[in-house]
């Protein structure tokens, strides 16, 4: 889902920028890496398996899989969380973000629905008693940024937080682990 560009405030911060390109589309650009996330309809569709023309892994992973309680790790512009709220009507949408600046910006901008719970923390040491039907790890840009050892570590740490029949999903690695 695309968030209306007029609802997203421009921002020049320490770790990232949010601005509108000449075509009017909003982007978030991370200063350290230069990586950009576009406020695009396709982003959440691909990440949530709703893209008919994309790599079949994404769609096939979600075929026959239902979920209601979701933890998204990595906020960005909040496109995945907003889709889970507005389109999927999930009852629980928790978003874990390591960068407090992004959380503060998002709250100030007010472009996400109020049912989305933003939590500051690092997934490598975050603990919760909450359980989820789906945990999405959207914290890396490229496959080489998460080793198999890191994936296995996170999987073992998060396993108690995944409901029976639920899943851990790492889209960039194309991993969808069902419990």
GROMACS elastic network, one bead per residue, 0.5 to 0.9 nm:
[ bonds ]
;  ai    aj funct       b0    kb
    1    39     6  0.84310   500
    1    40     6  0.68894   500
    1    42     6  0.70787   500
    1    43     6  0.74589   500
    1    44     6  0.58719   500
    1    45     6  0.68572   500
    1    79     6  0.64032   500
    1    80     6  0.77264   500
    1    82     6  0.73504   500
    1    83     6  0.55444   500
    1    86     6  0.87327   500
    1    87     6  0.81931   500
    2     5     6  0.80921   500
    2    39     6  0.57404   500
    2    40     6  0.51081   500
    2    42     6  0.79920   500
    2    43     6  0.83473   500
    2    44     6  0.82223   500
    2    79     6  0.68597   500
    2    82     6  0.87204   500
    2    83     6  0.84041   500
    3     6     6  0.84889   500
    3     7     6  0.71554   500
    3     8     6  0.76705   500
    3    39     6  0.66545   500
    3    40     6  0.79445   500
    3    41     6  0.82177   500
    3    77     6  0.87756   500
    3    78     6  0.87938   500
    3    79     6  0.71076   500
    3    82     6  0.78576   500
    3   111     6  0.74563   500
    3   112     6  0.83587   500
    4     7     6  0.54396   500
    4     8     6  0.71938   500
    4    26     6  0.89763   500
    4    39     6  0.85149   500
    4   111     6  0.84465   500
    5     8     6  0.54359   500
    5     9     6  0.82840   500
    5    20     6  0.78672   500
    5    24     6  0.73934   500
    5    25     6  0.63498   500
    5    26     6  0.58277   500
    5    39     6  0.75734   500
    6     9     6  0.74309   500
    6    26     6  0.87819   500
    7   109     6  0.76015   500
    7   110     6  0.76195   500
    7   111     6  0.54794   500
    7   112     6  0.89953   500
    8    18     6  0.83582   500
    8    19     6  0.87081   500
    8    26     6  0.74610   500
    8    77     6  0.87707   500
    8   106     6  0.86525   500
    8   109     6  0.60708   500
    8   110     6  0.76314   500
    8   111     6  0.56512   500
    9    18     6  0.73510   500
    9    19     6  0.76997   500
    9    26     6  0.89611   500
    9   105     6  0.86751   500
    9   106     6  0.88734   500
    9   108     6  0.85630   500
    9   109     6  0.54495   500
    9   110     6  0.85109   500
    9   111     6  0.81584   500
   10    17     6  0.75549   500
   10    20     6  0.71687   500
   10    26     6  0.82457   500
   10   109     6  0.85430   500
   11    16     6  0.80507   500
   11    17     6  0.54872   500
   11    19     6  0.65725   500
   11   105     6  0.77903   500
   12    15     6  0.85567   500
   12    16     6  0.67017   500
   12    18     6  0.65599   500
   12    19     6  0.81910   500
   13    16     6  0.54138   500
   13    17     6  0.58531   500
   13    18     6  0.84549   500
   13   101     6  0.77922   500
   13   102     6  0.89700   500
   13   105     6  0.88359   500
   14    17     6  0.81232   500
   14    31     6  0.78896   500
   14   101     6  0.79714   500
   15    29     6  0.87555   500
   15    30     6  0.61554   500
   15    31     6  0.55185   500
   15    32     6  0.70061   500
   15    99     6  0.84646   500
   15   101     6  0.75437   500
   15   102     6  0.83667   500
   16    28     6  0.67877   500
   16    29     6  0.54729   500
   16    31     6  0.51495   500
   16    32     6  0.80880   500
   16    34     6  0.89299   500
   16   101     6  0.86769   500
   16   102     6  0.80430   500
   17    27     6  0.80786   500
   17    28     6  0.56144   500
   17    29     6  0.51891   500
   17    30     6  0.65746   500
   17    31     6  0.73144   500
   18    26     6  0.69003   500
   18    27     6  0.56671   500
   18    29     6  0.64088   500
   18    30     6  0.89319   500
   18    77     6  0.88357   500
   19    25     6  0.82343   500
   19    26     6  0.54868   500
   19    27     6  0.57088   500
   19    28     6  0.67280   500
   19    29     6  0.83341   500
   20    23     6  0.75894   500
   20    24     6  0.52666   500
   20    25     6  0.52722   500
   20    27     6  0.62949   500
   20    28     6  0.89710   500
   21    24     6  0.52183   500
   21    25     6  0.55138   500
   21    26     6  0.62907   500
   21    27     6  0.73414   500
   22    25     6  0.75191   500
   23    26     6  0.88811   500
   25    38     6  0.73036   500
   25    39     6  0.64831   500
   25    40     6  0.80702   500
   26    37     6  0.87660   500
   26    38     6  0.62876   500
   26    39     6  0.54306   500
   26    40     6  0.85503   500
   27    36     6  0.64610   500
   27    37     6  0.56006   500
   27    39     6  0.57541   500
   27    40     6  0.88701   500
   27    77     6  0.81030   500
   28    35     6  0.83145   500
   28    36     6  0.55616   500
   28    37     6  0.53822   500
   28    38     6  0.66788   500
   28    39     6  0.81034   500
   28    76     6  0.72364   500
   28    77     6  0.68387   500
   29    33     6  0.84465   500
   29    34     6  0.60606   500
   29    35     6  0.57168   500
   29    37     6  0.66895   500
   29    38     6  0.88085   500
   30    33     6  0.58616   500
   30    34     6  0.52222   500
   30    35     6  0.55233   500
   30    36     6  0.64653   500
   30    37     6  0.87502   500
   31    34     6  0.52514   500
   31    35     6  0.77142   500
   32    35     6  0.82269   500
   33    36     6  0.88109   500
   35   141     6  0.80018   500
   37    40     6  0.82576   500
   37    43     6  0.84035   500
   37    76     6  0.72375   500
   37    77     6  0.75455   500
   38    41     6  0.89834   500
   38    43     6  0.78464   500
   38    77     6  0.84067   500
   39    42     6  0.87461   500
   39    43     6  0.77496   500
   39    77     6  0.72577   500
   39    79     6  0.73630   500
   40    43     6  0.56857   500
   40    44     6  0.79201   500
   40    79     6  0.81910   500
   41    44     6  0.65514   500
   41    45     6  0.66704   500
   41    79     6  0.84668   500
   42    46     6  0.59021   500
   42    47     6  0.84015   500
   42    50     6  0.88263   500
   42    51     6  0.74487   500
   43    46     6  0.54820   500
   43    47     6  0.62303   500
   43    48     6  0.86230   500
   43    79     6  0.71934   500
   43    80     6  0.76892   500
   44    48     6  0.58347   500
   44    49     6  0.83150   500
   44    50     6  0.80718   500
   44    79     6  0.58528   500
   44    81     6  0.85433   500
   44    82     6  0.87549   500
   44    83     6  0.66828   500
   44    84     6  0.89492   500
   45    48     6  0.52930   500
   45    49     6  0.59976   500
   45    51     6  0.53997   500
   45    80     6  0.83300   500
   45    83     6  0.84285   500
   46    49     6  0.52443   500
   46    50     6  0.59224   500
   46    51     6  0.52235   500
   46    52     6  0.87531   500
   46    54     6  0.69257   500
   46    55     6  0.85727   500
   46    58     6  0.64674   500
   46    59     6  0.78657   500
   46   171     6  0.88578   500
   47    50     6  0.77533   500
   47    51     6  0.85244   500
   47    58     6  0.68321   500
   47    59     6  0.89798   500
   47    80     6  0.73762   500
   47   136     6  0.89251   500
   47   138     6  0.88018   500
   47   171     6  0.64001   500
   47   172     6  0.89997   500
   48    51     6  0.81079   500
   48    58     6  0.70471   500
   48    59     6  0.76593   500
   48    61     6  0.89318   500
   48    62     6  0.73437   500
   48    80     6  0.76568   500
   48    83     6  0.88191   500
   48    84     6  0.88653   500
   48   171     6  0.88841   500
   49    52     6  0.81803   500
   49    54     6  0.86720   500
   49    56     6  0.85315   500
   49    57     6  0.80842   500
   49    60     6  0.72090   500
   49    61     6  0.69606   500
   49    62     6  0.57686   500
   49    63     6  0.81663   500
   50    54     6  0.88650   500
   50    58     6  0.77501   500
   50    59     6  0.60389   500
   50    62     6  0.83835   500
   51    54     6  0.55571   500
   51    55     6  0.83775   500
   51    56     6  0.86946   500
   51    58     6  0.76767   500
   51    59     6  0.65586   500
   52    55     6  0.84419   500
   52    56     6  0.79710   500
   52    59     6  0.71444   500
   53    56     6  0.79193   500
   54    57     6  0.82862   500
   54    58     6  0.73499   500
   54    59     6  0.78628   500
   55    58     6  0.61584   500
   55    59     6  0.76139   500
   56    59     6  0.53936   500
   56    60     6  0.57849   500
   56    61     6  0.82780   500
   57    60     6  0.52164   500
   57    61     6  0.58827   500
   57    62     6  0.88197   500
   57   174     6  0.69038   500
   57   175     6  0.89030   500
   58    61     6  0.54326   500
   58    62     6  0.69608   500
   58   171     6  0.75236   500
   58   174     6  0.76581   500
   59    62     6  0.55630   500
   59    63     6  0.64295   500
   60    63     6  0.51161   500
   60    64     6  0.86608   500
   61    64     6  0.84239   500
   61    65     6  0.76312   500
   61   169     6  0.89214   500
   61   175     6  0.88557   500
   61   176     6  0.66089   500
   62    65     6  0.50353   500
   62    66     6  0.76016   500
   63    66     6  0.84901   500
   65   165     6  0.86008   500
   65   166     6  0.83328   500
   65   167     6  0.89844   500
   66   133     6  0.79957   500
   66   134     6  0.88227   500
   66   166     6  0.83648   500
   67    70     6  0.72621   500
   67    88     6  0.89488   500
   67    90     6  0.75231   500
   67   132     6  0.82972   500
   67   133     6  0.51831   500
   67   134     6  0.62846   500
   67   166     6  0.73562   500
   68    84     6  0.87847   500
   68    88     6  0.81055   500
   68    89     6  0.77747   500
   68    91     6  0.56908   500
   68    92     6  0.66591   500
   68    93     6  0.84446   500
   68   132     6  0.79072   500
   68   133     6  0.63199   500
   68   134     6  0.78694   500
   69    90     6  0.61372   500
   69    91     6  0.59100   500
   69    93     6  0.62783   500
   69    94     6  0.83153   500
   69   131     6  0.77286   500
   69   133     6  0.52504   500
   69   134     6  0.66133   500
   69   135     6  0.87289   500
   70    81     6  0.88023   500
   70    84     6  0.82256   500
   70    90     6  0.74097   500
   70    91     6  0.83491   500
   70    92     6  0.59252   500
   70    93     6  0.50601   500
   70    94     6  0.63462   500
   70    95     6  0.83954   500
   70   131     6  0.85885   500
   70   132     6  0.53855   500
   70   133     6  0.60021   500
   70   135     6  0.57674   500
   70   136     6  0.76855   500
   71    81     6  0.88955   500
   71    92     6  0.79962   500
   71    93     6  0.59558   500
   71    95     6  0.57067   500
   71    96     6  0.72981   500
   71   131     6  0.87634   500
   71   132     6  0.65757   500
   71   133     6  0.84148   500
   71   134     6  0.64440   500
   71   136     6  0.62793   500
   71   137     6  0.85135   500
   72    75     6  0.74259   500
   72    80     6  0.77510   500
   72    81     6  0.70256   500
   72    93     6  0.73960   500
   72    94     6  0.62402   500
   72    96     6  0.62900   500
   72    97     6  0.86622   500
   72   134     6  0.82853   500
   72   135     6  0.58870   500
   72   137     6  0.63054   500
   72   138     6  0.70973   500
   73    94     6  0.83786   500
   73    95     6  0.56767   500
   73    97     6  0.62053   500
   73    98     6  0.87469   500
   73   122     6  0.89056   500
   73   123     6  0.72244   500
   73   135     6  0.75065   500
   73   136     6  0.59759   500
   73   138     6  0.56558   500
   73   139     6  0.64116   500
   74    78     6  0.83930   500
   74    95     6  0.67800   500
   74    96     6  0.59701   500
   74    97     6  0.50233   500
   74    98     6  0.75081   500
   74   136     6  0.85121   500
   74   137     6  0.68810   500
   74   138     6  0.52230   500
   74   139     6  0.51171   500
   74   140     6  0.86474   500
   75    78     6  0.50845   500
   75    79     6  0.80265   500
   75    80     6  0.81668   500
   75    81     6  0.78707   500
   75    95     6  0.64433   500
   75    96     6  0.70664   500
   75    97     6  0.57199   500
   75    98     6  0.88161   500
   75    99     6  0.89789   500
   75   102     6  0.76508   500
   75   103     6  0.79372   500
   75   118     6  0.84366   500
   75   138     6  0.80163   500
   75   139     6  0.84626   500
   76    79     6  0.75217   500
   76    97     6  0.85747   500
   76   102     6  0.74903   500
   77    80     6  0.85044   500
   77   102     6  0.85913   500
   77   106     6  0.77099   500
   77   111     6  0.88116   500
   77   112     6  0.87974   500
   78    81     6  0.52798   500
   78    82     6  0.59664   500
   78    83     6  0.85658   500
   78    95     6  0.86307   500
   78   106     6  0.82828   500
   78   111     6  0.85929   500
   78   112     6  0.69468   500
   79    82     6  0.51810   500
   79    83     6  0.61894   500
   79    84     6  0.86508   500
   79   112     6  0.86553   500
   80    83     6  0.52068   500
   80    84     6  0.62393   500
   80    85     6  0.87073   500
   81    84     6  0.50451   500
   81    85     6  0.62409   500
   81    86     6  0.86934   500
   81    93     6  0.66667   500
   81    94     6  0.81031   500
   81    95     6  0.73027   500
   81   112     6  0.80732   500
   81   113     6  0.87867   500
   81   116     6  0.68578   500
   82    85     6  0.50259   500
   82    86     6  0.59523   500
   82    87     6  0.79372   500
   82   111     6  0.89736   500
   82   112     6  0.61645   500
   82   113     6  0.67099   500
   82   116     6  0.76899   500
   83    86     6  0.52792   500
   83    87     6  0.52133   500
   83    88     6  0.65396   500
   83    89     6  0.83536   500
   84    87     6  0.58402   500
   84    89     6  0.60539   500
   84    90     6  0.57934   500
   84    93     6  0.72342   500
   85    88     6  0.59016   500
   85    90     6  0.57077   500
   85    91     6  0.80137   500
   85    92     6  0.85496   500
   85    93     6  0.72289   500
   85   112     6  0.89966   500
   85   113     6  0.71180   500
   85   115     6  0.72310   500
   85   116     6  0.72244   500
   86    89     6  0.56680   500
   86    90     6  0.83478   500
   86   113     6  0.80153   500
   87    90     6  0.84265   500
   89    92     6  0.88630   500
   90    93     6  0.66356   500
   91   115     6  0.83496   500
   92   115     6  0.76615   500
   92   116     6  0.75755   500
   92   117     6  0.81464   500
   92   132     6  0.83790   500
   93   115     6  0.70917   500
   93   116     6  0.52125   500
   93   117     6  0.61455   500
   93   118     6  0.86600   500
   94   115     6  0.88861   500
   94   116     6  0.60963   500
   94   118     6  0.60860   500
   94   119     6  0.71159   500
   95   116     6  0.72260   500
   95   117     6  0.60389   500
   95   119     6  0.59082   500
   95   120     6  0.83808   500
   96   117     6  0.85687   500
   96   118     6  0.62378   500
   96   120     6  0.57751   500
   96   121     6  0.60468   500
   96   122     6  0.75051   500
   96   123     6  0.73802   500
   96   126     6  0.87501   500
   97   100     6  0.72304   500
   97   102     6  0.77899   500
   97   103     6  0.71718   500
   97   118     6  0.73518   500
   97   119     6  0.62190   500
   97   120     6  0.50931   500
   97   121     6  0.57527   500
   97   122     6  0.69251   500
   97   123     6  0.82245   500
   97   139     6  0.88321   500
   98   101     6  0.89725   500
   98   102     6  0.85567   500
   98   103     6  0.87588   500
   98   119     6  0.84073   500
   98   120     6  0.55222   500
   98   123     6  0.77542   500
   99   102     6  0.55749   500
   99   103     6  0.67898   500
   99   104     6  0.89581   500
   99   120     6  0.68959   500
   99   121     6  0.77743   500
   99   122     6  0.86728   500
  100   103     6  0.50203   500
  100   104     6  0.60870   500
  100   105     6  0.84948   500
  100   119     6  0.88396   500
  100   120     6  0.60598   500
  100   121     6  0.84010   500
  101   104     6  0.51169   500
  101   105     6  0.60622   500
  101   106     6  0.85410   500
  102   105     6  0.50491   500
  102   106     6  0.60447   500
  102   107     6  0.85937   500
  103   106     6  0.51353   500
  103   107     6  0.62122   500
  103   108     6  0.85657   500
  103   118     6  0.67984   500
  103   119     6  0.79351   500
  103   120     6  0.73616   500
  104   107     6  0.52409   500
  104   108     6  0.61208   500
  104   109     6  0.85077   500
  105   108     6  0.50738   500
  105   109     6  0.59097   500
  105   110     6  0.84481   500
  106   109     6  0.50367   500
  106   110     6  0.60215   500
  106   111     6  0.68284   500
  106   112     6  0.73430   500
  107   110     6  0.51657   500
  107   111     6  0.77845   500
  107   112     6  0.79320   500
  107   118     6  0.87535   500
  108   111     6  0.84942   500
  109   112     6  0.82668   500
  110   113     6  0.77434   500
  110   114     6  0.84759   500
  112   115     6  0.84367   500
  112   116     6  0.70889   500
  113   116     6  0.59190   500
  114   117     6  0.75567   500
  121   124     6  0.87137   500
  121   125     6  0.77649   500
  121   126     6  0.59763   500
  122   125     6  0.57165   500
  122   126     6  0.56021   500
  123   127     6  0.81117   500
  123   137     6  0.89001   500
  123   154     6  0.78456   500
  124   127     6  0.89189   500
  124   150     6  0.89458   500
  124   153     6  0.85132   500
  124   154     6  0.69022   500
  124   157     6  0.84102   500
  125   157     6  0.89962   500
  127   130     6  0.89282   500
  127   157     6  0.86678   500
  127   158     6  0.86686   500
  128   131     6  0.81663   500
  128   161     6  0.76399   500
  129   160     6  0.84234   500
  129   161     6  0.68950   500
  130   161     6  0.61498   500
  130   162     6  0.87265   500
  131   134     6  0.89067   500
  131   160     6  0.74124   500
  131   162     6  0.53885   500
  131   163     6  0.58643   500
  132   135     6  0.65919   500
  132   161     6  0.60261   500
  132   162     6  0.50210   500
  132   163     6  0.55423   500
  132   166     6  0.70358   500
  132   167     6  0.83972   500
  133   161     6  0.86624   500
  133   162     6  0.59267   500
  133   163     6  0.53027   500
  133   164     6  0.77260   500
  133   165     6  0.71891   500
  133   167     6  0.63050   500
  133   168     6  0.85921   500
  134   162     6  0.68939   500
  134   163     6  0.80946   500
  134   166     6  0.55497   500
  134   168     6  0.59568   500
  134   169     6  0.72850   500
  135   158     6  0.84292   500
  135   161     6  0.85859   500
  135   162     6  0.73399   500
  135   166     6  0.82793   500
  135   167     6  0.63964   500
  135   169     6  0.60629   500
  135   170     6  0.85347   500
  136   139     6  0.89912   500
  136   167     6  0.84738   500
  136   168     6  0.61446   500
  136   170     6  0.59964   500
  136   171     6  0.77077   500
  137   140     6  0.80223   500
  137   168     6  0.76651   500
  137   169     6  0.61664   500
  137   171     6  0.73134   500
  137   172     6  0.87739   500
  138   141     6  0.81211   500
  138   169     6  0.86060   500
  138   170     6  0.65462   500
  138   171     6  0.69350   500
  138   172     6  0.75769   500
  139   170     6  0.86919   500
  139   172     6  0.89514   500
  140   143     6  0.74303   500
  140   144     6  0.88262   500
  140   145     6  0.61252   500
  140   146     6  0.71238   500
  140   172     6  0.70786   500
  141   144     6  0.87402   500
  141   145     6  0.71997   500
  141   172     6  0.69423   500
  142   145     6  0.56541   500
  142   146     6  0.79744   500
  142   172     6  0.65314   500
  142   173     6  0.80884   500
  143   146     6  0.61350   500
  143   147     6  0.79418   500
  143   172     6  0.60763   500
  143   173     6  0.56205   500
  144   147     6  0.65293   500
  144   173     6  0.89472   500
  146   149     6  0.80177   500
  146   150     6  0.59665   500
  146   151     6  0.66195   500
  146   173     6  0.81469   500
  147   150     6  0.51197   500
  147   151     6  0.63220   500
  147   152     6  0.86528   500
  148   152     6  0.60955   500
  148   153     6  0.84872   500
  149   152     6  0.51186   500
  149   153     6  0.60632   500
  149   154     6  0.86149   500
  150   153     6  0.50185   500
  150   154     6  0.61567   500
  150   155     6  0.84543   500
  151   154     6  0.52141   500
  151   155     6  0.60020   500
  151   156     6  0.86063   500
  151   170     6  0.86444   500
  152   156     6  0.61102   500
  152   157     6  0.85182   500
  153   156     6  0.52935   500
  153   157     6  0.61740   500
  153   158     6  0.85851   500
  154   158     6  0.59097   500
  154   159     6  0.82987   500
  155   158     6  0.52195   500
  155   159     6  0.58171   500
  155   168     6  0.72567   500
  155   177     6  0.84007   500
  156   159     6  0.52868   500
  156   160     6  0.79797   500
  157   160     6  0.71339   500
  157   161     6  0.82914   500
  158   161     6  0.52653   500
  158   162     6  0.67037   500
  158   168     6  0.80894   500
  159   162     6  0.53451   500
  159   163     6  0.84070   500
  159   167     6  0.89284   500
  159   168     6  0.81675   500
  159   179     6  0.77139   500
  160   163     6  0.77389   500
  162   165     6  0.81283   500
  162   166     6  0.56634   500
  162   167     6  0.64996   500
  162   168     6  0.74119   500
  162   178     6  0.89361   500
  162   179     6  0.70182   500
  163   166     6  0.50301   500
  163   167     6  0.78519   500
  163   179     6  0.72800   500
  164   167     6  0.84331   500
  164   178     6  0.84219   500
  164   179     6  0.55902   500
  165   178     6  0.64570   500
  165   179     6  0.53647   500
  166   177     6  0.84285   500
  166   178     6  0.58174   500
  166   179     6  0.55417   500
  167   176     6  0.65257   500
  167   177     6  0.52901   500
  167   179     6  0.58180   500
  168   175     6  0.79033   500
  168   176     6  0.57677   500
  168   177     6  0.50733   500
  168   178     6  0.66154   500
  168   179     6  0.80755   500
  169   173     6  0.87909   500
  169   174     6  0.77807   500
  169   175     6  0.57973   500
  169   177     6  0.63635   500
  169   178     6  0.86562   500
  170   173     6  0.55922   500
  170   174     6  0.59931   500
  170   175     6  0.51748   500
  170   176     6  0.64277   500
  170   177     6  0.86991   500
  171   175     6  0.63500   500
  171   176     6  0.77590   500
  172   175     6  0.78703   500
  173   176     6  0.89051   500
